[in-house]
Amino acid sequence: MKFNEMTYTRPDIDALLAECKQLAAKAAAADSDEAIVETYYEQSRAFADYTTASNLANIHYTCDTRDAYWKAEQDFFDANGPAVSNASVEISRAFLSNPHVDALTKALGTTCVAGMKNAVLGMDERTLDLQKEYNALVSQYQQIYGGALVELDGKQLTIPQLGPYKESLDAKTRRAAYEAEAGYFDAHRAELDELYTKIVKNLNAQAKLMGYHDYSELSYVRMNRIGYGPEEIQRFRDQVAHDVVPELQKVIALKAKRTGIEHPTFCDLPVSFKDGNPKPIEGYDARMAAARTMYHELSPETAEFIDFMQDNELFDVESRPGKMNGGYMTSLPSYKAPFIFANWNGTSADVDVLTHECGHAFEGYVAERDPHVPADLECPGMESAEIHSMAMEFLTAPWHKLLFGKDVDKYALQHAEDSFLFLAYGCIVDEFQHKMYQNPDLTPDERNAVWLELEHKYRPWVDFDNLPFYGRGAGWQRQLHIYECPFYYIDYCLSTMAALQFFLLSLKDHKDAWQRYLKLVRRAGLASYTELCETAGLKVPFTDGSIKAIAQEMGQWIAAHQV
């Protein structure tokens, strides 16, 4: 069924909550291993229509944040979502009280019971009003960001549409693009500062109501971290600072030599080549045709997947006014259909987001067709889900010529560099958030000072050159995740470590790397991050020294493939 034929009906919340009570009673009373497993599948199916409706509303809303109807539907789910989430938690609580609960681990792997424990520890009915308030704050942020239009080159442009200007070979044009963007954010400075203050205080209030010190502690539960916590993440960040940053400084030096920009500033960082960055082929139809060929040749599984996605028009990837920024994949379980949202702007990032979100969607497509995988375990923890997307960016490399033509070697180098360099930025975002929630009374200026301090720690090569907005340390406000889904961003770093290993493996034996990837994908959400890495034969990056060899190998490949 094509996306525009999928019907939306606002769900009956009272009926759903009543069904949840019945399911909780059934979960508590299940009198055998077989009964508790069957009840788990039943409760998982019960949320399909609600999740489908919620995701349909969110897709339509983010595709046009100015549409009053879909804004009202988004408001409906913002207001009622917490009650549904808490009802789901009560079902989990009932399962955990049942003496047969261990049967779920035997049947469905290690994440099922551990995930329910996190769900119980992460929710509390006393926080319902705070959760509703938080949802409304996020929607306010999305409206400010999604409604952004700036004046440049005699045109009204969205933030994503500034991308090509930021990659211009003319330094003044690049600077003008960043200044135009900065002007918009500075014009909304008071609103953005106030919103973030409210978000930090709201989430910390939720945490304290539940007995946690602050939200940085509660976040590990709500993000469903299984098998690791703040100590492991700090060890990971320490390795990035100690073992990765020195390699990245070499990469930056090579890039400066290659571009001929002797003293690059922040506005120069998007430029990767003296004669211009790689440009993908133009035209939606041409790109989609190339993607279809690419995925047909990659494997039988991806051929079936891309046909389903394209034939059912499950993409909205072109930027336009009113559309929310960023990119995502979401699922419509009643239709067993993934959906991909993006904002193409004519740069190589268009291909990044295409292959990235197709990685997410491919995993979802496979899991939705496996009868053994319950709907709520189709997707693993986000640090694991991002492996599917980031590894797909690299595993499609043999076909990138279809999308870049003569620029394919330039894209390969730029993509490897950008992925490697991302580790530093991702750690800035994560450490910044820990500091914000642990120090909730910082003023806006003090928050910005922390960001600049972390920039110096992880990206010492960055010179903001008195650029408005970014120069005062407010650039973090452009990062949607900090407002919308706190503490998510480190997931990208953990998955990047897996993706870089897939890249290095693919250089030696692409078929073997792909089979490892498929094996990982097919475990869906039935295994933890550590288990999934081990499934594919990858190093787990929490152990001291585990990252250094990977970083050195990446540095060597980049140095050997200068274009």
Residue pairs with C-beta under 8 A, 6 or more apart in sequence:
1 312
1 335
1 337
2 311
2 312
2 313
3 312
3 313
3 314
3 337
3 339
4 313
6 56
6 332
6 335
6 337
8 53
8 56
8 57
8 60
8 73
9 53
10 53
10 73
10 76
11 49
11 50
11 53
11 54
13 80
13 83
13 84
16 46
16 47
16 50
16 84
16 87
17 83
17 84
17 87
19 46
20 46
20 84
20 87
20 88
20 90
20 91
21 87
21 90
23 39
23 42
23 43
23 46
23 91
23 94
24 87
24 90
24 91
24 93
24 94
25 94
26 39
26 42
27 36
27 39
27 40
27 43
27 91
27 94
27 95
27 98
28 94
28 95
28 97
28 98
29 98
30 36
30 38
30 39
30 98
30 100
31 100
32 100
33 100
33 103
33 106
33 107
34 103
35 100
36 95
36 98
36 100
36 101
36 103
36 104
37 103
37 104
37 107
37 108
39 95
40 95
40 104
40 108
40 112
40 374
41 374
43 91
44 374
44 375
44 376
44 377
45 374
45 375
47 84
47 88
47 375
47 376
48 333
48 334
48 375
49 334
50 84
51 331
51 333
51 375
52 332
52 333
52 334
52 335
54 77
54 81
55 330
55 331
55 332
55 339
56 332
57 70
57 73
57 74
57 76
57 77
58 74
58 77
58 330
59 316
59 330
59 339
59 341
60 67
60 70
60 73
61 67
61 70
61 71
61 73
61 74
61 324
62 142
62 146
62 323
62 324
62 328
62 341
63 316
63 323
63 324
63 341
64 70
64 322
64 323
65 71
65 142
65 143
65 146
65 147
65 322
65 323
65 324
66 147
66 322
67 322
74 139
75 136
75 139
78 132
78 135
78 136
78 138
78 139
79 132
79 135
81 131
81 135
82 127
82 128
82 131
82 132
82 135
83 128
85 123
85 131
86 123
86 124
86 125
86 128
88 119
89 119
89 120
89 122
89 123
92 116
92 117
92 119
92 120
93 120
95 101
95 104
95 113
95 116
96 113
96 116
96 117
96 120
101 113
102 113
104 112
104 113
105 112
105 113
108 374
108 377
108 526
109 377
109 523
109 526
109 527
110 226
110 526
110 527
110 528
110 531
111 226
111 377
111 380
111 381
111 525
111 526
111 527
111 528
112 377
112 526
114 226
114 528
115 224
115 226
115 377
118 221
118 222
118 224
118 225
118 226
119 224
121 210
121 221
122 210
122 218
122 221
122 222
124 206
124 209
124 210
126 209
126 210
127 206
127 209
127 210
130 202
130 205
130 206
130 209
131 206
133 198
133 202
134 199
134 202
134 203
134 206
137 195
137 198
137 199
137 202
137 483
138 199
138 483
138 484
140 191
140 195
141 192
141 195
141 480
141 483
141 484
142 324
142 484
144 188
144 191
144 192
144 195
145 159
145 324
145 325
145 480
146 322
146 323
146 324
146 325
147 322
148 158
148 159
148 184
148 325
149 156
149 157
149 158
149 184
149 321
150 156
150 157
150 159
150 162
150 180
150 181
150 183
150 184
151 157
151 180
152 162
152 165
152 176
152 177
152 180
153 165
156 321
157 180
158 319
158 320
158 321
158 323
158 325
158 343
159 181
159 184
159 325
159 478
160 319
160 325
160 343
160 344
160 345
161 319
161 345
162 177
162 180
162 181
162 345
163 345
163 346
163 347
163 349
164 345
164 346
164 347
165 173
165 174
165 176
165 177
166 174
166 177
166 178
166 267
166 270
167 174
167 270
167 271
167 276
167 277
167 347
168 174
168 177
169 271
169 274
169 275
169 276
171 267
171 268
174 267
174 268
174 270
174 271
175 267
175 467
178 266
178 267
178 467
178 470
179 467
179 468
181 469
181 478
182 467
182 468
182 469
182 470
183 468
183 469
185 192
185 469
185 474
185 477
185 478
186 468
186 469
186 474
189 474
192 474
192 477
193 444
195 483
196 444
196 447
196 477
196 482
196 483
197 444
199 483
199 486
200 215
200 436
200 437
200 440
201 440
203 215
203 218
203 437
203 486
204 214
204 215
204 437
204 440
206 215
206 218
207 213
207 214
207 215
207 217
207 218
208 214
210 218
212 218
214 437
214 438
214 440
215 437
215 486
216 230
216 433
216 434
216 437
216 438
216 487
217 230
219 437
219 486
219 487
220 229
220 230
220 487
223 381
223 382
223 487
223 488
223 491
224 381
224 382
225 381
225 383
226 381
226 528
226 529
227 528
227 529
227 530
228 529
228 530
228 542
230 434
232 542
233 430
233 490
235 542
235 543
235 544
236 427
236 490
236 493
236 494
236 541
236 542
236 547
237 427
237 430
237 431
239 541
239 544
239 545
239 546
239 547
239 548
240 423
240 424
240 427
240 458
240 493
240 547
241 427
241 457
241 458
243 545
243 547
243 548
243 551
244 420
244 423
244 424
244 547
244 551
245 424
245 458
245 459
245 460
247 420
247 551
247 552
247 554
247 555
248 420
248 421
248 423
248 424
248 459
248 461
249 460
249 461
250 555
250 559
251 417
251 420
251 421
251 555
251 558
252 264
252 421
252 461
254 558
254 559
254 562
255 264
255 272
255 417
256 262
256 264
258 272
258 273
258 274
258 562
258 563
259 268
259 271
259 272
259 273
259 274
260 274
261 268
261 271
263 463
264 271
264 461
264 463
265 463
265 464
265 465
265 467
266 462
266 463
266 464
266 465
266 467
266 470
267 465
267 467
269 462
270 277
271 277
272 278
272 410
272 413
272 414
272 417
273 410
273 414
273 563
277 347
277 348
277 410
277 414
278 348
278 404
278 407
278 408
278 410
278 411
278 414
279 346
279 347
279 348
279 404
279 407
280 287
280 346
280 347
280 348
280 350
280 351
280 403
280 404
280 407
281 287
281 290
281 403
281 404
281 405
282 346
284 317
284 318
284 344
287 350
287 354
287 403
288 310
288 315
290 399
290 402
290 403
291 306
291 310
291 354
291 358
291 403
292 306
292 307
292 310
293 399
293 402
294 306
294 396
294 399
294 402
294 403
295 302
295 303
295 305
295 306
295 358
295 396
296 302
296 303
296 306
297 303
297 399
298 395
298 396
298 399
298 514
299 514
299 518
301 362
301 366
301 518
302 362
305 358
305 361
305 362
305 365
305 366
306 358
308 314
308 337
308 365
309 315
309 338
309 340
309 358
309 361
309 365
312 337
314 337
314 338
314 339
314 340
314 361
315 339
315 340
315 342
316 339
316 340
316 341
316 342
317 327
317 340
317 341
317 342
317 343
317 344
317 350
317 353
317 354
318 343
318 344
319 343
319 344
319 345
323 343
324 341
325 343
325 480
326 341
326 343
326 480
327 340
327 341
327 342
327 343
327 353
327 356
327 357
328 340
328 341
328 357
329 338
329 339
329 340
329 341
329 357
329 360
329 361
329 364
329 389
330 338
330 339
330 341
331 337
331 338
331 339
331 364
331 368
331 378
331 379
332 338
332 339
333 368
333 375
336 365
336 368
336 369
338 360
338 361
338 364
338 365
338 368
339 361
340 354
340 357
340 358
340 361
341 357
342 350
342 353
342 354
342 357
343 353
344 350
344 353
348 404
348 411
348 414
348 415
351 400
351 403
351 404
351 411
352 393
352 415
352 418
355 389
355 392
355 393
355 396
356 389
356 390
356 392
356 393
357 389
358 389
358 392
359 388
359 389
359 390
359 391
359 392
359 393
360 385
360 388
360 389
362 388
362 392
362 521
363 379
363 385
363 388
363 521
363 524
364 378
364 379
366 521
366 522
366 524
367 373
367 378
367 379
367 524
367 525
368 375
368 378
370 522
370 524
373 524
373 525
373 526
376 525
377 524
377 525
377 526
378 524
378 525
379 385
379 524
379 525
380 523
380 524
380 525
380 526
380 527
380 528
380 529
380 532
381 491
381 525
381 528
381 529
382 488
382 491
383 490
383 491
383 494
383 495
383 529
384 495
384 525
384 527
384 528
384 529
384 532
385 491
385 495
386 491
386 492
386 494
386 495
386 496
387 495
387 498
387 499
387 520
387 532
388 520
388 521
389 495
390 419
390 492
390 495
390 496
390 498
390 499
391 495
391 498
391 499
391 502
391 503
391 517
392 517
393 415
393 419
393 499
394 415
394 419
394 499
394 500
394 502
394 503
394 506
395 502
395 506
395 510
395 513
395 514
395 517
397 412
397 503
397 506
398 510
400 408
400 411
400 412
401 408
404 410
404 411
409 561
409 563
410 563
412 561
413 558
413 561
413 562
413 563
416 503
416 554
416 557
416 558
416 561
417 558
419 496
419 499
419 500
419 503
420 500
420 551
420 554
420 555
420 558
422 492
422 493
422 496
423 493
423 496
423 497
424 458
424 459
425 458
425 459
426 489
426 490
426 492
426 493
426 496
427 458
427 490
427 493
428 451
428 454
428 455
428 457
428 458
428 459
429 476
429 479
429 481
429 482
429 489
429 490
430 487
430 489
430 490
430 493
431 454
432 450
432 451
432 454
432 476
432 482
433 482
433 486
433 487
433 489
435 450
436 442
436 447
436 450
437 486
442 450
447 473
447 476
448 472
448 473
448 474
448 476
449 473
450 473
451 473
451 474
451 475
451 476
452 473
455 462
455 473
464 470
464 471
465 471
469 475
476 482
477 483
479 489
481 488
481 489
482 489
494 529
494 541
497 539
497 541
497 547
497 550
498 533
498 536
498 538
500 550
500 554
501 538
501 539
501 550
502 513
502 516
502 517
502 536
502 538
504 550
504 553
504 554
504 557
505 512
505 513
505 516
506 513
506 514
507 557
516 535
516 536
516 537
517 536
519 535
519 536
520 532
520 535
520 536
523 531
523 532
523 535
527 535
529 540
530 540
533 539
533 540
534 540
539 546
539 550
540 546
541 547
